[in-house]
Amino acid sequence: MASNDFRKVHMTNGGVVFDLDPNRFPGQYDRAQKWLDNQVIVDSDRHVPFRNGVLRKSARLGTKLGSGEVVWSSPYARYLYYGKVMVGPAPKKLTDIDLTYHTPGTGAYWFEKAKGICKKTWTAGVRKLAGGG
C-alpha cells in the first residue's frame, strides 16, 4: 500500500453525507464534526416538543460532541420523535394515531425538519472548518 493512502471517512449524519480525509486536515476534521454535532442540536431545538425542557436538554446530555451521533436521551424521546400514540402496559403497543403537540413549530421528526431547513448551512460550515471551501 502506498504511503500516501487517502482513505476517506464516509460520515452520515442523518442522511447528510460528508466524505472527509482526517489525515489531510489534522484537527480540522475534529473541529468540523464537533461544530456539526452542536449545530444539529441548536437547529433542531426549536422543533423539539417542549413541556418542561427535559427532552431538549437531553440532547446536550446524551451527545458527545464530535462523535457524529446526536442523541436525545430522555426515556420518551423515541416515542415523541416518531409521533404516534402508544397504548397499554409496557411494552406499549404502537397505534396509527398521531400525537398532538402543543408548542407551535414542534412535533415529530424534529431532526428531519431542521435538516430540511439547515442542510446547506451545515454543509458549508463543515466545508469551511474542514478546509474544503
DSSP file with accessible surface (Angstrom, degrees, kcal/mol):
  #  RESIDUE AA STRUCTURE BP1 BP2  ACC     N-H-->O    O-->H-N    N-H-->O    O-->H-N    TCO  KAPPA ALPHA  PHI   PSI    X-CA   Y-CA   Z-CA
    1    1 A M              0   0  197      0, 0.0     4,-0.1     0, 0.0     0, 0.0   0.000 360.0 360.0 360.0 136.1    0.0    0.0    0.0
    2    2 A A    >   -     0   0   62      1,-0.1     3,-0.7     2,-0.1     0, 0.0  -0.289 360.0-125.2 -67.6 150.4    1.3    3.4   -0.9
    3    3 A S  T 3  S+     0   0  133      1,-0.3     2,-0.2     3,-0.0    -1,-0.1   0.716 107.4  64.1 -70.9 -19.7    2.4    5.8    1.9
    4    4 A N  T 3  S+     0   0  100      2,-0.0     2,-0.4     0, 0.0    -1,-0.3  -0.220  72.2 163.3 -98.0  46.8    0.0    8.4    0.5
    5    5 A D    <   -     0   0   46     -3,-0.7     2,-0.5    -2,-0.2    -2,-0.0  -0.486  21.9-165.4 -66.3 119.0   -3.1    6.4    1.2
    6    6 A F        +     0   0  123     -2,-0.4    -1,-0.1    17,-0.0    -2,-0.0  -0.441  14.9 175.4-108.4  58.2   -6.0    8.8    1.0
    7    7 A R        -     0   0  153     -2,-0.5     2,-0.3     1,-0.1    16,-0.3  -0.372  23.0-134.6 -60.5 144.2   -8.7    6.6    2.6
    8    8 A K        -     0   0  125     13,-0.1     2,-0.6    14,-0.1    13,-0.2  -0.763   1.6-139.3-104.0 144.2  -11.9    8.5    3.1
    9    9 A V  E     -A   20   0A  46     11,-2.7    11,-2.1    -2,-0.3     2,-0.9  -0.919  17.0-151.2 -97.4 123.0  -14.1    8.6    6.1
   10   10 A H  E     -A   19   0A 117     -2,-0.6     2,-0.5     9,-0.2     9,-0.2  -0.841  15.9-169.2 -99.6 100.2  -17.7    8.4    5.0
   11   11 A M  E     -A   18   0A  32      7,-2.8     7,-2.5    -2,-0.9     2,-0.5  -0.807   7.2-169.2 -94.8 128.3  -19.8   10.3    7.6
   12   12 A T  E     -A   17   0A  81     -2,-0.5     2,-0.6     5,-0.2     5,-0.2  -0.977   5.4-178.2-117.3 118.3  -23.5   10.0    7.6
   13   13 A N  E >  S-A   16   0A  15      3,-2.7     3,-1.2    -2,-0.5    56,-0.1  -0.805  77.5 -45.7-116.3  83.9  -25.3   12.4    9.9
   14   14 A G  T 3  S-     0   0   37     -2,-0.6     3,-0.1     1,-0.3    -1,-0.1   0.863 122.6 -37.6  60.9  37.1  -29.0   11.6    9.4
   15   15 A G  T 3  S+     0   0   41      1,-0.3     2,-0.7   100,-0.0    -1,-0.3   0.346 113.1 115.4  96.6  -8.2  -28.7   11.5    5.6
   16   16 A V  E <   -A   13   0A   3     -3,-1.2    -3,-2.7     2,-0.0     2,-0.5  -0.876  54.6-158.2 -93.9 114.5  -26.2   14.4    5.4
   17   17 A V  E     -A   12   0A  71     -2,-0.7     2,-0.4    -5,-0.2    -5,-0.2  -0.833  15.7-179.6-105.6 131.0  -23.1   12.7    3.9
   18   18 A F  E     -A   11   0A  16     -7,-2.5    -7,-2.8    -2,-0.5     2,-0.7  -0.993  14.8-156.2-126.5 127.7  -19.6   14.1    4.3
   19   19 A D  E     +A   10   0A  91     -2,-0.4     2,-0.4    -9,-0.2    -9,-0.2  -0.920  27.2 169.8-102.8 110.3  -16.5   12.5    2.8
   20   20 A L  E     -A    9   0A  22    -11,-2.1   -11,-2.7    -2,-0.7     3,-0.1  -0.946  32.6-146.4-124.1 142.7  -13.6   13.7    4.8
   21   21 A D    >>  -     0   0    5     -2,-0.4     4,-1.3   -13,-0.2     3,-1.1  -0.890  11.3-166.4-106.0 100.6  -10.0   12.6    4.9
   22   22 A P  T 34 S+     0   0   38      0, 0.0     7,-0.2     0, 0.0     5,-0.2   0.763  86.1  57.9 -63.5 -21.2   -8.9   13.1    8.5
   23   23 A N  T 34 S+     0   0  109    -16,-0.3   -17,-0.0     1,-0.2    -2,-0.0   0.795 103.2  53.1 -76.2 -27.3   -5.2   12.7    7.5
   24   24 A R  T <4 S+     0   0  156     -3,-1.1    -1,-0.2     1,-0.3   -18,-0.0   0.839 120.9  29.4 -75.8 -33.0   -5.4   15.5    5.1
   25   25 A F  S >X S-     0   0   32     -4,-1.3     4,-1.7     2,-0.0     3,-0.6  -0.600  81.2-163.1-127.0  69.6   -6.8   18.0    7.6
   26   26 A P  T 34 S+     0   0  101      0, 0.0     2,-0.6     0, 0.0    -3,-0.1  -0.309  78.5   1.8 -59.0 131.9   -5.5   17.0   11.0
   27   27 A G  T 3> S+     0   0   31     -5,-0.2     4,-2.1     1,-0.1     5,-0.2  -0.096 116.8  81.4  85.4 -39.2   -7.5   18.7   13.7
   28   28 A Q  H <> S+     0   0   55     -3,-0.6     4,-2.6    -2,-0.6     5,-0.2   0.880  87.8  54.9 -67.5 -37.4   -9.8   20.4   11.3
   29   29 A Y  H  X S+     0   0   35     -4,-1.7     4,-2.5    -7,-0.2     5,-0.2   0.939 109.0  47.8 -59.2 -48.0  -11.9   17.2   10.9
   30   30 A D  H  > S+     0   0   89      1,-0.2     4,-2.5     2,-0.2     5,-0.2   0.915 112.5  48.4 -61.1 -44.0  -12.5   17.0   14.7
   31   31 A R  H  X S+     0   0  137     -4,-2.1     4,-2.5     1,-0.2    -1,-0.2   0.912 111.7  50.3 -62.5 -41.6  -13.5   20.7   14.8
   32   32 A A  H  X S+     0   0    1     -4,-2.6     4,-2.6     2,-0.2    -2,-0.2   0.917 111.5  47.5 -64.6 -41.4  -15.8   20.3   11.9
   33   33 A Q  H  X S+     0   0    8     -4,-2.5     4,-2.8     2,-0.2    33,-0.6   0.919 112.9  48.3 -67.9 -42.1  -17.5   17.2   13.4
   34   34 A K  H  X S+     0   0  111     -4,-2.5     4,-2.3    31,-0.2    -1,-0.2   0.919 112.6  49.2 -62.3 -42.6  -17.9   19.0   16.8
   35   35 A W  H  X S+     0   0   69     -4,-2.5     4,-2.9    -5,-0.2    -2,-0.2   0.935 112.3  47.9 -61.7 -46.6  -19.4   22.0   15.1
   36   36 A L  H  X S+     0   0    1     -4,-2.6     4,-2.6     2,-0.2     5,-0.2   0.935 110.9  49.9 -62.3 -46.6  -21.8   19.9   13.1
   37   37 A D  H  X S+     0   0    0     -4,-2.8     4,-1.7     1,-0.2    -1,-0.2   0.937 114.8  45.0 -57.0 -46.0  -23.0   17.9   16.1
   38   38 A N  H  X S+     0   0   48     -4,-2.3     4,-2.7    -5,-0.2    -2,-0.2   0.920 112.2  51.3 -64.0 -43.3  -23.6   21.1   18.1
   39   39 A Q  H  X S+     0   0   40     -4,-2.9     4,-3.0     1,-0.2     5,-0.3   0.871 105.8  55.0 -66.4 -35.6  -25.3   22.8   15.2
   40   40 A V  H  X S+     0   0    1     -4,-2.6     4,-2.0    -5,-0.2    -1,-0.2   0.930 110.8  46.4 -60.9 -42.7  -27.7   19.9   14.7
   41   41 A I  H  X S+     0   0    5     -4,-1.7     4,-1.8    -5,-0.2    -2,-0.2   0.956 115.0  46.0 -64.0 -48.6  -28.7   20.3   18.3
   42   42 A V  H  X S+     0   0   56     -4,-2.7     4,-0.6     1,-0.2    -2,-0.2   0.937 117.3  42.5 -60.4 -48.0  -29.1   24.0   18.1
   43   43 A D  H  < S+     0   0   13     -4,-3.0    -1,-0.2     1,-0.2     3,-0.2   0.790 116.1  48.1 -74.7 -27.2  -31.0   24.0   14.9
   44   44 A S  H >X S+     0   0    0     -4,-2.0     3,-2.4    -5,-0.3     4,-0.7   0.775  92.7  81.6 -78.5 -26.9  -33.2   21.0   15.9
   45   45 A D  H >< S+     0   0   57     -4,-1.8     3,-1.2     1,-0.3    -1,-0.2   0.840  84.3  56.5 -51.7 -41.8  -34.0   22.5   19.3
   46   46 A R  T 3< S+     0   0  128     -4,-0.6    -1,-0.3     1,-0.3    -2,-0.1   0.672 110.5  46.4 -68.5 -13.8  -36.8   24.8   18.0
   47   47 A H  T <4 S+     0   0   22     -3,-2.4    60,-2.0    -4,-0.1    -1,-0.3   0.487  87.7 104.2-102.7  -8.5  -38.6   21.8   16.6
   48   48 A V  S << S-     0   0    0     -3,-1.2     8,-0.1    -4,-0.7    60,-0.1  -0.612  83.4-105.5 -77.3 129.6  -38.3   19.6   19.7
   49   49 A P        -     0   0   14      0, 0.0     2,-0.5     0, 0.0     7,-0.2  -0.211  38.1-152.4 -53.5 144.8  -41.5   19.3   21.7
   50   50 A F        +     0   0   91      1,-0.1    52,-0.1     5,-0.1    56,-0.1  -0.977  41.5 135.7-131.0 120.5  -41.4   21.3   24.9
   51   51 A R  S    S-     0   0  227     -2,-0.5    -1,-0.1    51,-0.0     0, 0.0   0.567  97.1 -11.8-118.4 -54.8  -43.2   20.7   28.1
   52   52 A N  S    S-     0   0   95      0, 0.0    -2,-0.1     0, 0.0     0, 0.0   0.325  94.3-105.3-130.5   3.8  -40.6   21.2   30.8
   53   53 A G  S  > S+     0   0    6     -4,-0.1     4,-2.5     3,-0.0     5,-0.2   0.325  87.2 115.8  92.3  -7.2  -37.4   21.3   28.8
   54   54 A V  H  > S+     0   0   69      1,-0.2     4,-1.9     2,-0.2    20,-0.1   0.916  75.8  50.0 -63.9 -43.6  -36.1   17.9   29.7
   55   55 A L  H  > S+     0   0    4      2,-0.2     4,-0.7     1,-0.2    19,-0.2   0.939 112.6  46.8 -62.4 -44.2  -36.3   16.5   26.2
   56   56 A R  H >> S+     0   0   51      1,-0.2     3,-1.0    -7,-0.2     4,-0.6   0.927 113.1  48.9 -63.6 -43.8  -34.4   19.5   24.7
   57   57 A K  H >X S+     0   0  137     -4,-2.5     4,-1.8     1,-0.2     3,-0.7   0.806  97.5  71.2 -65.5 -27.9  -31.7   19.3   27.4
   58   58 A S  H 3X S+     0   0    5     -4,-1.9     4,-2.6     1,-0.2    15,-0.6   0.773  88.4  62.5 -64.8 -22.8  -31.3   15.5   26.9
   59   59 A A  H <X S+     0   0    0     -3,-1.0     4,-0.8    -4,-0.7    12,-0.4   0.910 105.9  45.1 -67.2 -39.9  -29.6   16.2   23.5
   60   60 A R  H << S+     0   0  121     -3,-0.7     3,-0.2    -4,-0.6    -2,-0.2   0.892 118.6  43.0 -68.1 -38.5  -26.8   18.0   25.3
   61   61 A L  H  < S+     0   0  148     -4,-1.8    -2,-0.2     1,-0.2    -1,-0.2   0.825 117.7  44.4 -77.0 -31.7  -26.5   15.3   28.0
   62   62 A G  H  < S+     0   0   28     -4,-2.6     2,-0.5     9,-0.4    -1,-0.2   0.490 100.7  79.3 -93.8  -3.4  -26.8   12.4   25.5
   63   63 A T     <  -     0   0   14     -4,-0.8     2,-0.8    -3,-0.2     7,-0.1  -0.909  60.6-154.1-113.3 130.8  -24.4   13.6   22.8
   64   64 A K    >   -     0   0  162     -2,-0.5     3,-2.3     5,-0.5     5,-0.4  -0.889  34.3-125.9 -95.7 105.6  -20.7   13.5   22.9
   65   65 A L  T 3  S+     0   0   69     -2,-0.8   -31,-0.2     1,-0.3   -30,-0.1  -0.305  94.8  29.3 -56.2 131.8  -19.8   16.4   20.6
   66   66 A G  T 3  S+     0   0   25    -33,-0.6    -1,-0.3   -32,-0.2   -32,-0.2   0.255  91.0 101.3 100.4  -8.5  -17.5   15.2   17.8
   67   67 A S  S <  S-     0   0   58     -3,-2.3    -2,-0.1     2,-0.2     3,-0.1   0.700  86.7-126.2 -80.1 -20.6  -18.9   11.6   17.8
   68   68 A G  S    S+     0   0   13     -4,-0.3     2,-0.4   -35,-0.2    -3,-0.1   0.537  81.0  97.9  84.6   7.2  -21.0   12.2   14.7
   69   69 A E        -     0   0  130     -5,-0.4     2,-0.5   -56,-0.1    -5,-0.5  -0.968  56.6-160.4-134.3 117.4  -24.1   11.0   16.6
   70   70 A V        -     0   0   24     -2,-0.4     2,-0.5    -7,-0.1    -7,-0.1  -0.850  16.1-169.0 -96.3 128.1  -26.7   13.3   18.2
   71   71 A V        -     0   0   50     -2,-0.5     2,-0.8   -12,-0.4    -9,-0.4  -0.977  22.7-156.5-126.1 122.2  -28.8   11.5   20.8
   72   72 A W        -     0   0   35     -2,-0.5   -13,-0.2     1,-0.1     6,-0.1  -0.883  23.1-173.2 -89.3 110.1  -31.9   12.8   22.6
   73   73 A S        +     0   0   62     -2,-0.8    -1,-0.1   -15,-0.6   -18,-0.1   0.355  35.8 120.6 -99.2   5.7  -31.6   10.6   25.6
   74   74 A S  S >  S-     0   0   12    -19,-0.2     3,-1.8     1,-0.1     4,-0.4  -0.368  74.4-113.7 -68.2 152.5  -34.8   11.1   27.6
   75   75 A P  T 3  S+     0   0  134      0, 0.0     4,-0.2     0, 0.0     3,-0.2   0.787 115.3  41.6 -59.2 -26.4  -36.8    7.9   28.1
   76   76 A Y  T 3> S+     0   0   82      1,-0.2     4,-2.3     2,-0.1     5,-0.2   0.315  82.5 103.9-105.4  10.6  -39.6    9.2   25.9
   77   77 A A  H <> S+     0   0    7     -3,-1.8     4,-2.7     1,-0.2     5,-0.2   0.920  81.9  48.2 -59.9 -45.8  -37.6   10.8   23.1
   78   78 A R  H  > S+     0   0  186     -4,-0.4     4,-2.2     2,-0.2     5,-0.2   0.926 110.6  52.0 -62.1 -44.6  -38.2    8.0   20.6
   79   79 A Y  H  >>S+     0   0   84     -4,-0.2     4,-1.2     1,-0.2     5,-0.7   0.936 115.0  41.2 -56.7 -48.0  -41.9    8.0   21.3
   80   80 A L  H  <5S+     0   0   29     -4,-2.3    -1,-0.2     1,-0.2    -2,-0.2   0.852 110.3  58.6 -72.2 -33.5  -42.1   11.7   20.7
   81   81 A Y  H  <5S+     0   0   35     -4,-2.7    28,-2.5    -5,-0.2    -1,-0.2   0.926 111.4  39.7 -62.3 -44.8  -39.8   11.6   17.7
   82   82 A Y  H  <5S-     0   0  100     -4,-2.2    -1,-0.2    26,-0.2    -2,-0.2   0.674 100.1-143.8 -83.9 -15.7  -42.0    9.2   15.8
   83   83 A G  T  <5 +     0   0    4     -4,-1.2    16,-2.5    -5,-0.2     2,-0.4   0.741  48.8 130.7  69.4  29.8  -45.2   10.9   16.9
   84   84 A K  E   < -B   98   0B  63     -5,-0.7    14,-0.2    14,-0.3    -1,-0.2  -0.932  59.4-112.6-118.7 141.1  -47.5    8.0   17.3
   85   85 A V  E     -     0   0B  38     12,-3.2    10,-2.2    -2,-0.4     2,-0.4  -0.431  29.9-158.5 -66.6 138.2  -49.8    7.2   20.3
   86   86 A M  E     -B   94   0B  58      8,-0.2     2,-0.3    -2,-0.1     8,-0.2  -0.948  10.6-167.6-119.3 143.2  -48.8    4.1   22.3
   87   87 A V  E     +B   93   0B  73      6,-2.4     6,-2.9    -2,-0.4     0, 0.0  -0.871  35.6  29.3-130.6 161.8  -51.2    2.3   24.5
   88   88 A G  S    S-     0   0   41     -2,-0.3     4,-0.1     4,-0.2     2,-0.0  -0.127  90.4 -40.1  88.0 177.4  -51.3   -0.4   27.1
   89   89 A P  S    S-     0   0  115      0, 0.0    -2,-0.1     0, 0.0     4,-0.0  -0.328  92.3 -39.0 -73.9 163.0  -48.8   -1.6   29.7
   90   90 A A  S    S+     0   0   92      1,-0.2     2,-0.0     2,-0.1     3,-0.0  -0.378 129.2  46.8 -64.0 138.8  -45.1   -1.9   28.9
   91   91 A P  S    S-     0   0  108      0, 0.0    -1,-0.2     0, 0.0    -4,-0.1   0.449  98.3-151.5 -74.0 127.4  -44.1   -2.8   26.4
   92   92 A K        -     0   0  114     -4,-0.1     2,-0.4     1,-0.1    -4,-0.2  -0.238   9.7-118.9 -67.2 157.4  -46.7   -0.5   24.9
   93   93 A K  E     -B   87   0B 140     -6,-2.9    -6,-2.4    -3,-0.0     2,-0.2  -0.812  23.2-124.7-100.6 134.8  -48.3   -1.1   21.6
   94   94 A L  E     -B   86   0B 120     -2,-0.4    -8,-0.2    -8,-0.2     2,-0.2  -0.533  27.4-166.1 -77.3 139.1  -47.9    1.4   18.7
   95   95 A T  E     -     0   0B  28    -10,-2.2    -1,-0.0     2,-0.2     0, 0.0  -0.631  32.2-117.2-112.9 178.8  -51.0    2.8   17.1
   96   96 A D  E    S+     0   0B 152     -2,-0.2     2,-0.5   -12,-0.1   -10,-0.1   0.278  78.6 114.9 -96.4   9.3  -51.6    4.7   13.9
   97   97 A I  E     -     0   0B 107    -12,-0.3   -12,-3.2     1,-0.0    -2,-0.2  -0.690  66.2-128.7 -86.7 125.9  -52.9    7.7   15.9
   98   98 A D  E     -B   84   0B 105     -2,-0.5   -14,-0.3   -14,-0.2     2,-0.1  -0.482  20.8-117.8 -71.9 142.4  -50.8   10.9   15.6
   99   99 A L        -     0   0   29    -16,-2.5     2,-0.5    -2,-0.2     9,-0.1  -0.416  23.3-127.3 -69.4 156.2  -49.6   12.6   18.8
  100  100 A T        -     0   0  111     -2,-0.1     2,-0.4     7,-0.1     7,-0.1  -0.933  19.9-157.6-108.0 124.8  -50.8   16.2   19.3
  101  101 A Y        -     0   0   53     -2,-0.5     4,-0.1     5,-0.2     5,-0.0  -0.860   6.8-165.8-104.0 138.3  -48.0   18.7   20.1
  102  102 A H        +     0   0  161     -2,-0.4    -1,-0.1   -52,-0.1   -51,-0.0   0.637  64.4  83.4-102.7 -16.1  -49.0   21.9   21.9
  103  103 A T  S >  S-     0   0   47      1,-0.0     3,-1.9   -53,-0.0    -2,-0.0  -0.807  88.9-114.0 -90.2 119.3  -45.9   24.1   21.4
  104  104 A P  T 3  S+     0   0  124      0, 0.0     3,-0.1     0, 0.0    -2,-0.1  -0.205  97.4  19.0 -54.6 137.9  -46.1   25.8   18.0
  105  105 A G  T 3  S+     0   0   54      1,-0.3     2,-0.2    -4,-0.1    -3,-0.0   0.396 103.6 105.8  85.5  -4.2  -43.5   24.7   15.5
  106  106 A T    <   +     0   0   15     -3,-1.9    -1,-0.3   -56,-0.1     2,-0.3  -0.656  37.5 105.1-104.9 163.7  -42.6   21.5   17.4
  107  107 A G        -     0   0    2    -60,-2.0     3,-0.4    -2,-0.2   -24,-0.1  -0.983  61.5 -19.7 161.9-166.5  -43.5   17.9   16.5
  108  108 A A  S    S+     0   0   20     -2,-0.3   -26,-0.2     1,-0.2   -27,-0.2  -0.175 113.8  24.2 -64.9 158.4  -42.4   14.5   15.3
  109  109 A Y     >  +     0   0  108    -28,-2.5     4,-2.0     1,-0.1    -1,-0.2   0.866  68.7 166.7  55.5  45.8  -39.2   14.1   13.2
  110  110 A W  H  > S+     0   0    2     -3,-0.4     4,-2.3     1,-0.2     5,-0.2   0.851  72.3  53.8 -63.3 -34.0  -37.6   17.3   14.5
  111  111 A F  H  > S+     0   0   17      1,-0.2     4,-3.0     2,-0.2    -1,-0.2   0.933 107.8  50.5 -64.7 -43.0  -34.2   16.4   13.1
  112  112 A E  H  > S+     0   0   82      1,-0.2     4,-2.3     2,-0.2    -2,-0.2   0.887 109.8  51.0 -61.9 -38.3  -35.6   16.0    9.6
  113  113 A K  H  X S+     0   0   83     -4,-2.0     4,-1.4     2,-0.2    -1,-0.2   0.937 112.8  45.3 -63.0 -47.2  -37.3   19.4    9.9
  114  114 A A  H  X S+     0   0    0     -4,-2.3     4,-3.2     1,-0.2     3,-0.2   0.911 111.7  52.6 -63.5 -42.1  -34.1   21.0   10.9
  115  115 A K  H  X S+     0   0   33     -4,-3.0     4,-2.0     1,-0.2    -1,-0.2   0.912 105.8  54.3 -61.0 -41.7  -32.2   19.2    8.2
  116  116 A G  H  < S+     0   0   69     -4,-2.3    -1,-0.2     1,-0.2    -2,-0.2   0.850 118.6  34.9 -60.7 -33.1  -34.6   20.4    5.6
  117  117 A I  H  < S+     0   0  113     -4,-1.4    -2,-0.2    -3,-0.2    -1,-0.2   0.846 129.6  30.3 -87.3 -37.0  -34.1   24.0    6.6
  118  118 A C  H  X S+     0   0    9     -4,-3.2     4,-2.7    -5,-0.2     5,-0.2   0.406  79.9 106.5-111.7   0.6  -30.4   23.9    7.5
  119  119 A K  H  X S+     0   0  101     -4,-2.0     4,-2.7     1,-0.2     5,-0.2   0.887  84.7  48.4 -54.0 -44.1  -28.7   21.3    5.3
  120  120 A K  H  > S+     0   0  185      1,-0.2     4,-2.5     2,-0.2    -1,-0.2   0.910 112.9  48.4 -65.1 -39.5  -26.9   23.9    3.1
  121  121 A T  H  > S+     0   0   86     -3,-0.2     4,-2.5     2,-0.2    -2,-0.2   0.914 112.1  49.4 -65.8 -42.4  -25.7   25.8    6.1
  122  122 A W  H  X S+     0   0    1     -4,-2.7     4,-2.4     2,-0.2     5,-0.2   0.930 112.2  48.0 -61.8 -45.1  -24.4   22.6    7.8
  123  123 A T  H  X S+     0   0   28     -4,-2.7     4,-2.5    -5,-0.2    -2,-0.2   0.933 112.9  47.5 -63.0 -45.0  -22.6   21.6    4.6
  124  124 A A  H  X S+     0   0   56     -4,-2.5     4,-2.5    -5,-0.2    -1,-0.2   0.909 112.0  50.6 -63.6 -40.7  -21.0   25.0    4.1
  125  125 A G  H  X S+     0   0   13     -4,-2.5     4,-2.5     2,-0.2     5,-0.2   0.919 111.3  47.1 -65.1 -42.1  -19.9   25.1    7.8
  126  126 A V  H  X S+     0   0    4     -4,-2.4     4,-2.6     2,-0.2     6,-0.3   0.935 112.5  50.0 -64.9 -44.9  -18.3   21.6    7.6
  127  127 A R  H  X>S+     0   0  146     -4,-2.5     5,-2.9    -5,-0.2     6,-0.7   0.927 112.4  47.8 -58.1 -45.7  -16.5   22.5    4.4
  128  128 A K  H ><5S+     0   0  157     -4,-2.5     3,-0.8     4,-0.2     5,-0.2   0.943 116.3  42.0 -62.6 -48.6  -15.2   25.7    5.8
  129  129 A L  H 3<5S+     0   0   55     -4,-2.5    -1,-0.2     1,-0.2    -2,-0.2   0.826 114.0  51.6 -71.5 -29.7  -13.9   24.1    9.1
  130  130 A A  H 3<5S-     0   0    3     -4,-2.6    -1,-0.2    -5,-0.2    -2,-0.2   0.468 117.9-109.9 -87.0  -1.5  -12.5   21.1    7.4
  131  131 A G  T <<5S+     0   0   38     -3,-0.8    -3,-0.2    -4,-0.5    -4,-0.1   0.645  86.0 115.6  87.8  16.4  -10.6   23.2    4.9
  132  132 A G      <       0   0   52     -5,-2.9    -4,-0.2    -6,-0.3    -5,-0.1   0.203 360.0 360.0-107.5  18.9  -12.6   22.4    1.8
  133  133 A G              0   0   85     -6,-0.7    -1,-0.2    -5,-0.2    -2,-0.1  -0.567 360.0 360.0 147.8 360.0  -14.1   25.7    1.0
